[in-house]
């Protein structure tokens, strides 16, 4: 029995609007897991972009394991992973996680020392600050250990040696505002000389 050919008028997956296409990708990633989904990226560039965003932005961190090597996805894409989680995942900002810590640092500096130039977009500056902080953390942690131990609290701020000079897994807990040493390092990282001088 032969498979009938589809008429040319059939809607192809890529022709679907993003509102319909995105949930399909979400379901696929959820169903097969991040490791298998990551391998599917080669299907086409559009699929690649959607799959990468879904895996790095929305997949729960506890689904990345050593068992299927999906943990390597984070290790190889740590900067993008953290940036996605900081900027686009409100649920990461509801718990004591590294993304929350970095967003708190950026927001505190912007609140304490807002831009003097009224033409500067606050959201663009915030994005830039968060990007600089993520880059600083990743560059200072070549072994990608900043978000370990994976089993318990992945992406939690468990290795703060990069910012404070000491390795202390409990150095950051949710508080009203980040501590002064963290703000000084963050102000230097984002290039805000006025905040650096004032802290």
Short mmCIF file of the C-alpha atoms (twelve columns), coordinates in Angstrom:
data_MODEL
# 
_entry.id   MODEL 
# 
loop_
_atom_site.group_PDB 
_atom_site.id 
_atom_site.type_symbol 
_atom_site.label_atom_id 
_atom_site.label_alt_id 
_atom_site.label_comp_id 
_atom_site.label_asym_id 
_atom_site.label_seq_id 
_atom_site.Cartn_x 
_atom_site.Cartn_y 
_atom_site.Cartn_z 
_atom_site.pdbx_PDB_model_num 
ATOM 1   C CA . UNK A 1   0.000  0.000  0.000  1 
ATOM 2   C CA . UNK A 2   1.453  3.336  -1.008 1 
ATOM 3   C CA . UNK A 3   1.230  6.526  0.994  1 
ATOM 4   C CA . UNK A 4   -0.929 9.114  -0.756 1 
ATOM 5   C CA . UNK A 5   0.773  12.355 -1.680 1 
ATOM 6   C CA . UNK A 6   -0.420 15.417 0.158  1 
ATOM 7   C CA . UNK A 7   -1.980 18.158 -1.914 1 
ATOM 8   C CA . UNK A 8   0.010  21.359 -2.300 1 
ATOM 9   C CA . UNK A 9   -2.614 23.230 -0.303 1 
ATOM 10  C CA . UNK A 10  -1.685 21.307 2.871  1 
ATOM 11  C CA . UNK A 11  -0.367 23.564 5.624  1 
ATOM 12  C CA . UNK A 12  3.191  22.697 6.523  1 
ATOM 13  C CA . UNK A 13  4.466  22.942 10.087 1 
ATOM 14  C CA . UNK A 14  6.667  25.929 9.282  1 
ATOM 15  C CA . UNK A 15  3.700  27.813 7.830  1 
ATOM 16  C CA . UNK A 16  1.856  27.745 11.131 1 
ATOM 17  C CA . UNK A 17  1.759  30.992 13.096 1 
ATOM 18  C CA . UNK A 18  4.131  31.138 16.074 1 
ATOM 19  C CA . UNK A 19  1.175  30.884 18.482 1 
ATOM 20  C CA . UNK A 20  0.483  27.387 17.152 1 
ATOM 21  C CA . UNK A 21  4.014  26.307 16.289 1 
ATOM 22  C CA . UNK A 22  5.609  27.153 19.661 1 
ATOM 23  C CA . UNK A 23  3.327  24.888 21.750 1 
ATOM 24  C CA . UNK A 24  4.108  22.015 19.374 1 
ATOM 25  C CA . UNK A 25  7.846  22.472 19.988 1 
ATOM 26  C CA . UNK A 26  7.168  22.755 23.733 1 
ATOM 27  C CA . UNK A 27  5.271  19.460 23.695 1 
ATOM 28  C CA . UNK A 28  7.995  17.725 21.684 1 
ATOM 29  C CA . UNK A 29  10.745 18.863 24.074 1 
ATOM 30  C CA . UNK A 30  8.671  17.898 27.105 1 
ATOM 31  C CA . UNK A 31  7.847  14.490 25.640 1 
ATOM 32  C CA . UNK A 32  11.304 13.396 24.453 1 
ATOM 33  C CA . UNK A 33  13.511 15.335 26.888 1 
ATOM 34  C CA . UNK A 34  16.214 17.953 26.376 1 
ATOM 35  C CA . UNK A 35  18.953 15.593 25.096 1 
ATOM 36  C CA . UNK A 36  16.898 14.102 22.251 1 
ATOM 37  C CA . UNK A 37  15.308 17.459 21.429 1 
ATOM 38  C CA . UNK A 38  18.759 19.060 21.219 1 
ATOM 39  C CA . UNK A 39  19.786 16.455 18.648 1 
ATOM 40  C CA . UNK A 40  16.721 17.350 16.526 1 
ATOM 41  C CA . UNK A 41  17.980 20.893 15.999 1 
ATOM 42  C CA . UNK A 42  19.585 19.943 12.690 1 
ATOM 43  C CA . UNK A 43  16.213 19.513 10.972 1 
ATOM 44  C CA . UNK A 44  16.178 23.158 9.854  1 
ATOM 45  C CA . UNK A 45  17.289 26.572 11.088 1 
ATOM 46  C CA . UNK A 46  13.786 27.544 12.195 1 
ATOM 47  C CA . UNK A 47  13.420 24.361 14.217 1 
ATOM 48  C CA . UNK A 48  16.897 24.903 15.631 1 
ATOM 49  C CA . UNK A 49  16.041 28.326 16.997 1 
ATOM 50  C CA . UNK A 50  12.734 27.241 18.527 1 
ATOM 51  C CA . UNK A 51  14.197 24.057 20.033 1 
ATOM 52  C CA . UNK A 52  17.210 25.870 21.497 1 
ATOM 53  C CA . UNK A 53  14.976 28.513 23.056 1 
ATOM 54  C CA . UNK A 54  12.646 25.903 24.505 1 
ATOM 55  C CA . UNK A 55  15.450 23.753 25.922 1 
ATOM 56  C CA . UNK A 56  17.538 26.605 27.357 1 
ATOM 57  C CA . UNK A 57  14.699 28.832 28.506 1 
ATOM 58  C CA . UNK A 58  11.825 26.643 29.625 1 
ATOM 59  C CA . UNK A 59  13.017 23.125 30.402 1 
ATOM 60  C CA . UNK A 60  13.068 22.570 34.179 1 
ATOM 61  C CA . UNK A 61  16.662 22.365 35.352 1 
ATOM 62  C CA . UNK A 62  16.101 19.030 37.106 1 
ATOM 63  C CA . UNK A 63  15.498 17.444 33.672 1 
ATOM 64  C CA . UNK A 64  19.127 18.018 32.693 1 
ATOM 65  C CA . UNK A 65  20.984 14.933 33.920 1 
ATOM 66  C CA . UNK A 66  24.307 13.197 33.595 1 
ATOM 67  C CA . UNK A 67  22.472 9.984  32.696 1 
ATOM 68  C CA . UNK A 68  21.561 11.165 29.195 1 
ATOM 69  C CA . UNK A 69  24.366 13.752 28.902 1 
ATOM 70  C CA . UNK A 70  21.848 16.591 28.671 1 
ATOM 71  C CA . UNK A 71  23.855 18.318 31.404 1 
ATOM 72  C CA . UNK A 72  26.473 19.010 28.721 1 
ATOM 73  C CA . UNK A 73  23.955 21.208 26.918 1 
ATOM 74  C CA . UNK A 74  24.083 23.629 29.841 1 
ATOM 75  C CA . UNK A 75  27.855 23.383 30.242 1 
ATOM 76  C CA . UNK A 76  28.413 24.226 26.566 1 
ATOM 77  C CA . UNK A 77  25.782 26.984 26.508 1 
ATOM 78  C CA . UNK A 78  26.003 28.343 30.055 1 
ATOM 79  C CA . UNK A 79  26.081 32.020 29.116 1 
ATOM 80  C CA . UNK A 80  23.043 31.775 26.866 1 
ATOM 81  C CA . UNK A 81  21.265 29.485 29.359 1 
ATOM 82  C CA . UNK A 82  21.702 31.975 32.221 1 
ATOM 83  C CA . UNK A 83  20.810 34.960 30.064 1 
ATOM 84  C CA . UNK A 84  17.600 33.282 28.861 1 
ATOM 85  C CA . UNK A 85  16.672 32.369 32.442 1 
ATOM 86  C CA . UNK A 86  17.407 35.882 33.740 1 
ATOM 87  C CA . UNK A 87  15.493 37.740 31.063 1 
ATOM 88  C CA . UNK A 88  12.621 35.483 30.076 1 
ATOM 89  C CA . UNK A 89  11.758 33.130 32.955 1 
ATOM 90  C CA . UNK A 90  9.847  34.768 35.796 1 
ATOM 91  C CA . UNK A 91  9.672  31.450 37.674 1 
ATOM 92  C CA . UNK A 92  13.466 31.554 38.077 1 
ATOM 93  C CA . UNK A 93  13.077 34.883 39.790 1 
ATOM 94  C CA . UNK A 94  10.692 33.451 42.379 1 
ATOM 95  C CA . UNK A 95  13.284 31.262 44.100 1 
ATOM 96  C CA . UNK A 96  16.807 31.579 45.407 1 
ATOM 97  C CA . UNK A 97  18.576 31.028 42.108 1 
ATOM 98  C CA . UNK A 98  21.556 32.493 40.332 1 
ATOM 99  C CA . UNK A 99  19.304 34.230 37.762 1 
ATOM 100 C CA . UNK A 100 17.438 35.953 40.618 1 
ATOM 101 C CA . UNK A 101 20.727 37.033 42.157 1 
ATOM 102 C CA . UNK A 102 21.989 38.543 38.895 1 
ATOM 103 C CA . UNK A 103 18.693 40.303 38.178 1 
ATOM 104 C CA . UNK A 104 18.662 41.671 41.750 1 
ATOM 105 C CA . UNK A 105 22.159 43.066 41.256 1 
ATOM 106 C CA . UNK A 106 21.254 44.776 37.973 1 
ATOM 107 C CA . UNK A 107 17.966 46.137 39.318 1 
ATOM 108 C CA . UNK A 108 19.576 47.440 42.515 1 
ATOM 109 C CA . UNK A 109 22.260 49.324 40.591 1 
ATOM 110 C CA . UNK A 110 19.628 50.780 38.247 1 
ATOM 111 C CA . UNK A 111 17.430 51.794 41.191 1 
ATOM 112 C CA . UNK A 112 20.278 53.328 43.186 1 
ATOM 113 C CA . UNK A 113 21.943 55.004 40.192 1 
ATOM 114 C CA . UNK A 114 19.485 55.439 37.308 1 
ATOM 115 C CA . UNK A 115 20.843 56.625 33.956 1 
ATOM 116 C CA . UNK A 116 21.384 60.373 33.781 1 
ATOM 117 C CA . UNK A 117 20.697 60.545 30.057 1 
ATOM 118 C CA . UNK A 118 16.901 60.656 29.486 1 
ATOM 119 C CA . UNK A 119 17.330 59.255 25.967 1 
ATOM 120 C CA . UNK A 120 18.645 55.960 27.315 1 
ATOM 121 C CA . UNK A 121 16.097 53.171 27.513 1 
ATOM 122 C CA . UNK A 122 15.941 51.675 31.000 1 
ATOM 123 C CA . UNK A 123 15.002 48.252 29.623 1 
ATOM 124 C CA . UNK A 124 17.972 48.259 27.229 1 
ATOM 125 C CA . UNK A 125 20.354 49.253 30.015 1 
ATOM 126 C CA . UNK A 126 18.897 46.555 32.275 1 
ATOM 127 C CA . UNK A 127 19.370 43.964 29.516 1 
ATOM 128 C CA . UNK A 128 22.950 45.164 29.030 1 
ATOM 129 C CA . UNK A 129 23.706 45.017 32.774 1 
ATOM 130 C CA . UNK A 130 22.326 41.493 33.077 1 
ATOM 131 C CA . UNK A 131 24.314 40.425 29.988 1 
ATOM 132 C CA . UNK A 132 27.529 41.825 31.481 1 
ATOM 133 C CA . UNK A 133 26.904 40.105 34.821 1 
ATOM 134 C CA . UNK A 134 26.178 36.762 33.167 1 
ATOM 135 C CA . UNK A 135 29.306 37.091 31.029 1 
ATOM 136 C CA . UNK A 136 31.386 37.922 34.116 1 
ATOM 137 C CA . UNK A 137 30.136 34.839 35.968 1 
ATOM 138 C CA . UNK A 138 30.735 32.530 33.001 1 
ATOM 139 C CA . UNK A 139 34.196 33.920 32.209 1 
ATOM 140 C CA . UNK A 140 35.289 33.603 35.840 1 
ATOM 141 C CA . UNK A 141 34.082 30.010 35.972 1 
ATOM 142 C CA . UNK A 142 35.740 28.123 33.100 1 
ATOM 143 C CA . UNK A 143 34.841 24.755 34.641 1 
ATOM 144 C CA . UNK A 144 31.124 25.652 34.543 1 
ATOM 145 C CA . UNK A 145 30.661 24.780 38.218 1 
ATOM 146 C CA . UNK A 146 28.673 27.886 39.043 1 
ATOM 147 C CA . UNK A 147 25.377 26.041 38.895 1 
ATOM 148 C CA . UNK A 148 26.328 22.825 40.679 1 
ATOM 149 C CA . UNK A 149 25.430 20.675 42.558 1 
ATOM 150 C CA . UNK A 150 22.846 19.763 39.967 1 
ATOM 151 C CA . UNK A 151 21.019 17.180 42.022 1 
ATOM 152 C CA . UNK A 152 19.700 19.529 44.662 1 
ATOM 153 C CA . UNK A 153 19.444 23.147 43.568 1 
ATOM 154 C CA . UNK A 154 20.626 23.524 40.012 1 
ATOM 155 C CA . UNK A 155 21.364 27.091 39.004 1 
ATOM 156 C CA . UNK A 156 21.417 28.128 42.620 1 
ATOM 157 C CA . UNK A 157 24.192 30.465 43.635 1 
ATOM 158 C CA . UNK A 158 26.340 27.721 45.176 1 
ATOM 159 C CA . UNK A 159 29.791 28.937 44.247 1 
ATOM 160 C CA . UNK A 160 30.299 32.605 44.954 1 
ATOM 161 C CA . UNK A 161 34.092 32.507 44.891 1 
ATOM 162 C CA . UNK A 162 33.966 34.533 41.665 1 
ATOM 163 C CA . UNK A 163 32.464 37.542 43.382 1 
ATOM 164 C CA . UNK A 164 33.572 37.403 47.008 1 
ATOM 165 C CA . UNK A 165 36.861 35.531 46.942 1 
ATOM 166 C CA . UNK A 166 35.456 32.773 49.157 1 
ATOM 167 C CA . UNK A 167 33.637 29.594 48.253 1 
ATOM 168 C CA . UNK A 168 30.571 29.568 50.458 1 
ATOM 169 C CA . UNK A 169 27.463 27.767 49.232 1 
ATOM 170 C CA . UNK A 170 25.171 29.786 51.496 1 
ATOM 171 C CA . UNK A 171 26.628 33.214 50.817 1 
ATOM 172 C CA . UNK A 172 23.575 34.400 48.924 1 
ATOM 173 C CA . UNK A 173 20.105 33.976 50.272 1 
ATOM 174 C CA . UNK A 174 17.074 35.998 49.310 1 
ATOM 175 C CA . UNK A 175 17.291 39.306 51.090 1 
ATOM 176 C CA . UNK A 176 15.930 42.801 50.676 1 
ATOM 177 C CA . UNK A 177 18.930 43.712 48.563 1 
ATOM 178 C CA . UNK A 178 22.297 42.271 47.511 1 
ATOM 179 C CA . UNK A 179 25.249 42.902 49.812 1 
ATOM 180 C CA . UNK A 180 27.656 45.793 49.310 1 
ATOM 181 C CA . UNK A 181 30.644 43.672 48.131 1 
ATOM 182 C CA . UNK A 182 28.459 42.078 45.457 1 
ATOM 183 C CA . UNK A 183 27.201 45.494 44.340 1 
ATOM 184 C CA . UNK A 184 30.752 46.849 44.040 1 
ATOM 185 C CA . UNK A 185 31.836 43.922 41.856 1 
ATOM 186 C CA . UNK A 186 28.623 44.156 39.815 1 
ATOM 187 C CA . UNK A 187 29.013 47.920 39.280 1 
ATOM 188 C CA . UNK A 188 32.535 47.316 37.975 1 
ATOM 189 C CA . UNK A 189 31.334 44.489 35.726 1 
ATOM 190 C CA . UNK A 190 28.604 46.593 34.109 1 
ATOM 191 C CA . UNK A 191 30.871 49.627 33.767 1 
ATOM 192 C CA . UNK A 192 28.874 51.998 35.965 1 
ATOM 193 C CA . UNK A 193 31.694 54.181 37.312 1 
ATOM 194 C CA . UNK A 194 29.357 56.426 39.307 1 
ATOM 195 C CA . UNK A 195 27.815 53.459 41.143 1 
ATOM 196 C CA . UNK A 196 31.269 51.952 41.692 1 
ATOM 197 C CA . UNK A 197 32.534 55.213 43.204 1 
ATOM 198 C CA . UNK A 198 29.460 55.660 45.363 1 
ATOM 199 C CA . UNK A 199 29.243 52.132 46.757 1 
# 
